[in-house]
Amino acid sequence: MINVPASGKKRVVIAGCGFAGLTLAKKLRNSPFQVVVIDKHNYHQFQPLFYQIASAGLDASSIIFPIRKIFQKYSDFYIRKALVEEVKRDENQLVTSIGRLDYDYLVLAHGATNAFFGSEKMQRYSKGMKSIGEALELRNSLLLNFENAVAAVNSEEQERLLHIVIIGGGPSGVEIAGALAEMKEFVIYKDYPELKGKTVEIYLLEGSDRLLGTMTPKSSQKAREFLENMGVKVLTGTFATDCDDKSVTTSRGEVIKTGLIIWTAGITGNRLKGFSEDQTGKGGRFIVDRYSRIKGCWNIFAIGDIALMTEEKYPSGHPQVAQVAIQQAKHLAENLKRISEKKALSEFSYRDLGSMATIGKHLAVVELPRFRFQGAFAWFVWMFIHLMSIIGVRNKLLIFINWAWKYFTYDQSLRLILRTKGTT
């Protein structure tokens, strides 16, 4: 058993400390529960800015924050670093990599990972951006390709190393494409003067007929215009049908020689033993009711990317975005308190606060409930909202300084290839 002392209170175990798990834990402060937070990392990570880590725009430490520091002043809160492996529902126990833990209420908020739709090749040869580790590995691969390109004797090999293929035209794909286009325009030829006269090509493949499918056609078209003006080759209505370590084959029959494949095309829930197939739905998400309870369970809940909740406006489930996770967490915290007070539970209803995506300096699209705008003002709104969402004064300050420096110079000193011992 994991060492967590009993306190006489009902125990809420939260698996995962992303947006959903962190918000729920904070909202349970001074509640009648003992709270145990379990996460495979000892830090919370701000996922919307992973692409800036991958493109050497921010340092990784500026978007992560120690979990223990967040809860230093919380009473009867316990943090344990572990992988969640299985739920023993009949025994009210969570099985982890460091032992078992009893719970009275279990909340699964352990998120999602890349979905490759059964393509073993894409899983093997592409790079994702679903964690700090993946973002750093992507940055390493990107910079290493430039280093190898300047050293390449063969012109065809050099050309291949300078081609980047991004698969998936959602917000992550659009934002990394824009960031790399800015890097190409303002940085690469300064760092690698031998590459002057050579073309860095960035391809963005999207299977549907437009980018940013969850936004309006006007915003989608504007994002496409921004990217194409920056030199990105946008291919909508185009799937990646095959790949290897040196190329991507598209549904148009085109073979694109490339040194780097970036995958942003889909996600699936992190799997967990102890549940039947009829308790999970599309994308490996747990089917939950409007109270966030997993189908067939009275004391196990799921929130955030791992949860599939339907309501009239969202018959296929809510979008897997931070605002859904945060709102579900706040609502569940109130319902857990209602349970302790033996009060009736309230149903969850998602309130869409809007969507946004940034493409580059003075280039963004923002859709709020009453207003929609693009360009420079949208870009400043995007920056302000993301800066205010970062945890920690130090992190906010670091990001602000980085963004201000980039605004005037485009030349941060973050283009570092950092590898662990035993790698090259």
Secondary structure per residue as TSV (DSSP state, phi and psi in degrees):
chain	resnum	aa	ss	phi	psi
A	1	M	-	360.0	146.7
A	2	I	-	-73.3	139.3
A	3	N	-	-75.6	96.1
A	4	V	-	-135.1	112.2
A	5	P	-	-65.4	140.3
A	6	A	-	-71.7	145.6
A	7	S	-	-124.3	0.0
A	8	G	S	88.4	-9.7
A	9	K	S	-94.2	158.7
A	10	K	E	-64.9	141.3
A	11	R	E	-103.5	126.6
A	12	V	E	-104.5	119.4
A	13	V	E	-103.4	125.5
A	14	I	E	-110.9	117.2
A	15	A	E	-96.7	105.7
A	16	G	-	110.7	134.9
A	17	C	-	-126.5	48.3
A	18	G	S	-84.5	-152.5
A	19	F	H	-59.6	-43.3
A	20	A	H	-70.1	-53.7
A	21	G	H	-62.3	-42.2
A	22	L	H	-64.8	-46.0
A	23	T	H	-61.7	-44.3
A	24	L	H	-61.0	-47.4
A	25	A	H	-59.8	-43.5
A	26	K	H	-66.0	-36.3
A	27	K	H	-73.3	-16.2
A	28	L	T	-91.7	6.5
A	29	R	T	-62.4	137.4
A	30	N	T	62.5	25.6
A	31	S	S	-94.9	171.1
A	32	P	S	-79.9	24.5
A	33	F	E	-119.2	149.9
A	34	Q	E	-86.4	135.9
A	35	V	E	-118.3	129.8
A	36	V	E	-120.9	122.9
A	37	V	E	-106.1	126.4
A	38	I	E	-118.9	128.9
A	39	D	E	-146.9	149.6
A	40	K	S	-74.2	-16.3
A	41	H	S	-110.7	162.6
A	42	N	S	-99.9	20.5
A	43	Y	E	-142.0	154.9
A	44	H	E	-93.8	138.4
A	45	Q	E	-120.3	141.3
A	46	F	-	-94.1	93.4
A	47	Q	G	-61.9	-34.8
A	48	P	G	-58.7	-18.2
A	49	L	G	-107.4	14.8
A	50	F	H	-56.4	-38.3
A	51	Y	H	-62.6	-28.3
A	52	Q	H	-75.5	-28.1
A	53	I	H	-68.0	-45.9
A	54	A	H	-63.2	-31.2
A	55	S	T	-99.3	14.9
A	56	A	T	63.1	31.0
A	57	G	S	-92.8	-23.4
A	58	L	S	-138.7	154.5
A	59	D	-	-82.3	141.9
A	60	A	G	-58.1	-35.9
A	61	S	G	-65.8	-17.5
A	62	S	G	-80.4	-12.8
A	63	I	G	-119.9	15.0
A	64	I	E	-123.6	154.1
A	65	F	E	-145.8	132.7
A	66	P	E	-60.5	128.0
A	67	I	H	-62.6	-42.3
A	68	R	H	-62.0	-33.7
A	69	K	H	-65.8	-35.8
A	70	I	H	-60.7	-38.2
A	71	F	T	-105.8	20.1
A	72	Q	T	-55.6	-36.9
A	73	K	T	-104.2	16.4
A	74	Y	-	-93.7	131.5
A	75	S	T	-88.2	137.8
A	76	D	T	60.8	36.3
A	77	F	E	-113.3	137.7
A	78	Y	E	-131.5	137.9
A	79	I	E	-114.0	132.4
A	80	R	E	-134.3	129.8
A	81	K	E	-89.6	114.5
A	82	A	-	-166.5	160.8
A	83	L	-	-92.2	134.4
A	84	V	E	-84.1	135.2
A	85	E	E	-120.2	-38.2
A	86	E	E	-160.8	151.9
A	87	V	E	-113.8	122.6
A	88	K	E	-94.2	89.9
A	89	R	G	-65.5	-37.6
A	90	D	G	-68.1	-23.4
A	91	E	G	-105.7	-1.2
A	92	N	T	52.9	49.9
A	93	Q	E	-130.5	141.2
A	94	L	E	-104.1	126.6
A	95	V	E	-94.5	126.5
A	96	T	E	-126.2	177.6
A	97	S	T	-71.1	-12.3
A	98	I	T	-115.8	7.9
A	99	G	E	133.7	-175.0
A	100	R	E	-98.1	157.8
A	101	L	E	-142.5	128.0
A	102	D	E	-75.1	148.3
A	103	Y	-	-140.5	154.0
A	104	D	S	-95.8	-40.2
A	105	Y	E	-133.1	133.0
A	106	L	E	-116.7	130.7
A	107	V	E	-118.7	118.2
A	108	L	E	-92.8	116.9
A	109	A	-	-139.0	38.5
A	110	H	-	-91.3	12.4
A	111	G	-	70.8	-158.7
A	112	A	E	-132.7	167.6
A	113	T	E	-134.2	-179.6
A	114	N	E	-63.7	138.4
A	115	A	-	-110.2	121.2
A	116	F	-	-104.8	8.7
A	117	F	T	53.5	40.4
A	118	G	T	83.1	1.7
A	119	S	-	-88.4	103.4
A	120	E	H	-66.6	-33.3
A	121	K	H	-66.1	-43.4
A	122	M	H	-65.6	-37.9
A	123	Q	H	-64.2	-36.1
A	124	R	H	-77.5	-39.6
A	125	Y	H	-102.2	-12.4
A	126	S	E	-99.4	163.9
A	127	K	E	-114.5	134.5
A	128	G	-	-102.9	-177.7
A	129	M	-	-140.9	46.3
A	130	K	S	-99.7	4.9
A	131	S	S	-156.6	165.4
A	132	I	H	-58.8	-42.4
A	133	G	H	-59.6	-44.2
A	134	E	H	-66.2	-39.8
A	135	A	H	-63.5	-41.3
A	136	L	H	-67.6	-39.2
A	137	E	H	-64.7	-37.3
A	138	L	H	-65.0	-43.8
A	139	R	H	-59.9	-45.0
A	140	N	H	-57.7	-47.0
A	141	S	H	-63.2	-42.1
A	142	L	H	-60.3	-51.3
A	143	L	H	-68.8	-35.9
A	144	L	H	-65.4	-34.0
A	145	N	H	-62.8	-40.1
A	146	F	H	-65.8	-40.5
A	147	E	H	-62.1	-43.5
A	148	N	H	-69.8	-30.7
A	149	A	H	-65.8	-42.1
A	150	V	H	-69.7	-22.6
A	151	A	H	-92.0	-12.6
A	152	A	-	-70.2	135.9
A	153	V	-	-88.5	-37.0
A	154	N	S	-77.8	124.3
A	155	S	H	-66.3	-34.7
A	156	E	H	-66.9	-39.9
A	157	E	H	-65.9	-40.6
A	158	Q	H	-61.8	-42.8
A	159	E	H	-63.1	-42.3
A	160	R	H	-61.0	-43.2
A	161	L	H	-65.7	-21.0
A	162	L	T	-96.2	7.2
A	163	H	E	-104.0	131.4
A	164	I	E	-122.5	129.7
A	165	V	E	-115.3	123.0
A	166	I	E	-108.2	126.4
A	167	I	E	-109.3	115.5
A	168	G	-	117.7	117.1
A	169	G	-	-104.8	31.1
A	170	G	S	-81.1	-168.5
A	171	P	H	-55.5	-43.5
A	172	S	H	-63.1	-44.4
A	173	G	H	-65.1	-42.8
A	174	V	H	-64.2	-42.6
A	175	E	H	-71.1	-39.7
A	176	I	H	-70.2	-33.8
A	177	A	H	-63.4	-44.2
A	178	G	H	-64.7	-42.0
A	179	A	H	-63.4	-41.7
A	180	L	H	-69.9	-33.3
A	181	A	H	-65.3	-39.6
A	182	E	H	-66.7	-39.6
A	183	M	H	-60.5	-43.0
A	184	K	I	-61.8	-42.5
A	185	E	I	-73.5	-39.6
A	186	F	I	-114.2	-11.4
A	187	V	I	-123.2	-49.9
A	188	I	I	-57.7	-45.0
A	189	Y	H	-75.8	-15.3
A	190	K	H	-79.7	-44.1
A	191	D	H	-70.5	-34.2
A	192	Y	-	-126.3	74.5
A	193	P	G	-60.5	-22.9
A	194	E	G	-65.7	-16.7
A	195	L	G	-89.8	-1.2
A	196	K	T	-59.8	133.2
A	197	G	T	94.3	-14.5
A	198	K	-	-95.7	149.8
A	199	T	-	-105.3	123.6
A	200	V	-	-87.9	114.1
A	201	E	E	-102.5	133.4
A	202	I	E	-119.8	119.7
A	203	Y	E	-107.7	136.5
A	204	L	E	-121.8	113.1
A	205	L	E	-102.1	131.4
A	206	E	E	-135.5	127.8
A	207	G	S	-69.9	-31.0
A	208	S	S	-82.8	-177.6
A	209	D	S	-84.0	-0.9
A	210	R	S	-156.9	160.6
A	211	L	S	-75.8	164.5
A	212	L	S	47.5	60.1
A	213	G	T	-60.7	-21.7
A	214	T	T	-84.4	-7.4
A	215	M	S	-102.1	175.5
A	216	T	-	-71.6	155.5
A	217	P	H	-55.5	-33.4
A	218	K	H	-64.9	-44.4
A	219	S	H	-66.1	-39.2
A	220	S	H	-60.4	-46.0
A	221	Q	H	-65.7	-38.9
A	222	K	H	-65.1	-42.3
A	223	A	H	-61.6	-40.2
A	224	R	H	-63.7	-44.6
A	225	E	H	-59.6	-44.4
A	226	F	H	-57.7	-48.6
A	227	L	H	-65.6	-44.1
A	228	E	H	-66.3	-34.4
A	229	N	H	-66.7	-23.4
A	230	M	T	-89.7	1.1
A	231	G	T	96.1	6.2
A	232	V	-	-79.7	134.5
A	233	K	E	-88.5	104.3
A	234	V	E	-93.2	121.6
A	235	L	E	-119.2	95.7
A	236	T	E	-88.9	162.8
A	237	G	S	63.4	27.2
A	238	T	-	-133.1	124.4
A	239	F	-	-103.7	154.3
A	240	A	E	-88.6	115.0
A	241	T	E	-96.1	-20.0
A	242	D	E	-161.3	162.2
A	243	C	E	-161.6	163.3
A	244	D	E	-143.7	-164.5
A	245	D	T	-75.1	-2.9
A	246	K	T	-131.4	1.5
A	247	S	E	-162.6	162.7
A	248	V	E	-127.7	132.5
A	249	T	E	-102.7	130.3
A	250	T	E	-100.6	168.1
A	251	S	T	-68.7	-11.7
A	252	R	T	-85.6	-3.2
A	253	G	S	88.8	1.4
A	254	E	-	-81.6	138.0
A	255	V	E	-107.3	115.2
A	256	I	E	-100.6	115.6
A	257	K	E	-71.9	131.3
A	258	T	-	-151.1	152.2
A	259	G	S	-101.1	-9.1
A	260	L	E	-152.0	125.1
A	261	I	E	-111.7	124.9
A	262	I	E	-110.1	125.7
A	263	W	E	-103.9	118.5
A	264	T	-	-135.6	26.4
A	265	A	S	-89.6	-9.3
A	266	G	-	175.1	160.6
A	267	I	E	-134.2	158.7
A	268	T	E	-138.6	150.2
A	269	G	E	-62.5	143.5
A	270	N	-	-66.8	126.5
A	271	R	-	-72.5	150.1
A	272	L	-	-147.9	128.8
A	273	K	B	-70.6	154.6
A	274	G	S	111.0	2.0
A	275	F	-	-127.8	152.5
A	276	S	-	-89.0	165.2
A	277	E	G	-62.0	-33.1
A	278	D	G	-75.8	-2.5
A	279	Q	G	-94.9	-4.7
A	280	T	B	-119.6	149.3
A	281	G	-	-121.0	-151.4
A	282	K	G	-57.0	136.2
A	283	G	G	73.2	19.0
A	284	G	G	68.6	20.9
A	285	R	-	-91.4	144.4
A	286	F	E	-71.9	132.5
A	287	I	E	-75.7	121.1
A	288	V	B	-125.1	157.1
A	289	D	-	-87.4	-172.9
A	290	R	T	-72.3	-2.8
A	291	Y	T	-104.1	7.0
A	292	S	-	73.5	11.0
A	293	R	B	-79.2	133.6
A	294	I	B	-67.2	141.3
A	295	K	T	-48.8	124.5
A	296	G	T	82.7	6.4
A	297	C	-	-124.0	139.8
A	298	W	S	-101.2	-19.9
A	299	N	S	-129.0	17.7
A	300	I	E	-122.0	127.4
A	301	F	E	-121.1	158.9
A	302	A	E	-138.0	136.3
A	303	I	-	-139.8	158.9
A	304	G	G	82.5	-151.0
A	305	D	G	-61.3	-23.7
A	306	I	G	-83.3	-9.2
A	307	A	E	-103.2	137.9
A	308	L	E	-115.2	97.4
A	309	M	-	-114.9	131.5
A	310	T	-	-109.1	148.6
A	311	E	B	-145.6	172.7
A	312	E	T	-51.8	-42.9
A	313	K	T	-77.7	-19.1
A	314	Y	B	-129.7	71.0
A	315	P	T	-65.6	-20.8
A	316	S	T	-101.8	8.1
A	317	G	-	103.4	159.3
A	318	H	-	-73.6	154.5
A	319	P	-	-63.8	149.4
A	320	Q	S	-89.2	75.8
A	321	V	S	-129.5	165.5
A	322	A	H	-60.3	-39.0
A	323	Q	H	-63.8	-37.3
A	324	V	H	-62.8	-47.1
A	325	A	H	-59.5	-44.8
A	326	I	H	-66.5	-44.3
A	327	Q	H	-66.9	-40.6
A	328	Q	H	-63.3	-39.2
A	329	A	H	-64.4	-44.8
A	330	K	H	-61.8	-42.8
A	331	H	H	-65.8	-42.7
A	332	L	H	-65.5	-37.2
A	333	A	H	-58.4	-43.3
A	334	E	H	-66.6	-38.8
A	335	N	H	-69.7	-35.3
A	336	L	H	-63.1	-39.1
A	337	K	H	-65.6	-37.2
A	338	R	H	-64.3	-38.1
A	339	I	H	-61.3	-44.1
A	340	S	H	-65.9	-26.6
A	341	E	T	-95.7	4.0
A	342	K	T	58.2	40.9
A	343	K	-	-105.3	160.3
A	344	A	-	-67.3	143.9
A	345	L	-	-82.5	155.5
A	346	S	-	-107.8	147.0
A	347	E	-	-80.6	149.7
A	348	F	-	-86.6	139.2
A	349	S	-	-134.0	126.5
A	350	Y	-	-79.6	131.9
A	351	R	-	-107.2	110.5
A	352	D	-	-73.6	115.1
A	353	L	-	-92.2	-1.9
A	354	G	-	119.4	172.9
A	355	S	E	-134.4	155.6
A	356	M	E	-156.5	156.8
A	357	A	E	-152.1	140.8
A	358	T	E	-109.2	143.5
A	359	I	E	-112.3	-34.5
A	360	G	E	179.1	-171.6
A	361	K	T	-58.2	121.8
A	362	H	T	65.4	17.1
A	363	L	E	-128.4	108.3
A	364	A	E	-157.9	163.2
A	365	V	E	-127.0	134.3
A	366	V	E	-132.4	132.9
A	367	E	E	-126.3	111.4
A	368	L	-	-104.3	167.6
A	369	P	S	-53.6	-35.8
A	370	R	S	-113.2	-13.4
A	371	F	-	-133.9	147.9
A	372	R	E	-137.1	132.3
A	373	F	E	-153.8	160.7
A	374	Q	E	-135.5	166.8
A	375	G	S	95.7	-147.7
A	376	A	H	-64.9	-45.4
A	377	F	H	-63.2	-41.2
A	378	A	H	-61.1	-38.0
A	379	W	H	-64.2	-43.4
A	380	F	H	-67.3	-37.6
A	381	V	H	-63.0	-45.2
A	382	W	H	-57.6	-46.5
A	383	M	H	-63.6	-43.1
A	384	F	H	-63.8	-47.1
A	385	I	H	-63.1	-42.7
A	386	H	H	-70.0	-37.7
A	387	L	H	-64.6	-41.4
A	388	M	H	-71.1	-19.9
A	389	S	H	-84.7	-13.2
A	390	I	S	-71.2	139.8
A	391	I	S	-84.0	133.5
A	392	G	S	96.5	131.6
A	393	V	H	-62.2	-42.5
A	394	R	H	-59.8	-45.9
A	395	N	H	-63.5	-42.5
A	396	K	H	-58.7	-44.1
A	397	L	H	-65.6	-43.6
A	398	L	H	-60.6	-44.6
A	399	I	H	-66.9	-42.4
A	400	F	H	-60.1	-44.5
A	401	I	H	-63.2	-43.8
A	402	N	H	-60.9	-45.8
A	403	W	H	-66.0	-40.4
A	404	A	H	-63.9	-43.4
A	405	W	H	-62.4	-43.3
A	406	K	H	-65.8	-35.2
A	407	Y	H	-58.2	-38.4
A	408	F	H	-96.3	-24.8
A	409	T	H	-124.8	-25.1
A	410	Y	S	57.5	25.6
A	411	D	-	-137.2	66.4
A	412	Q	-	-76.7	155.2
A	413	S	S	-95.4	51.7
A	414	L	-	-115.5	9.0
A	415	R	-	-86.6	74.1
A	416	L	-	-117.5	135.3
A	417	I	-	-96.5	106.0
A	418	L	-	-114.4	119.0
A	419	R	-	-128.0	152.1
A	420	T	-	-76.3	163.7
A	421	K	T	-58.6	135.1
A	422	G	T	97.9	-7.6
A	423	T	-	-110.5	165.5
A	424	T	-	-121.9	360.0
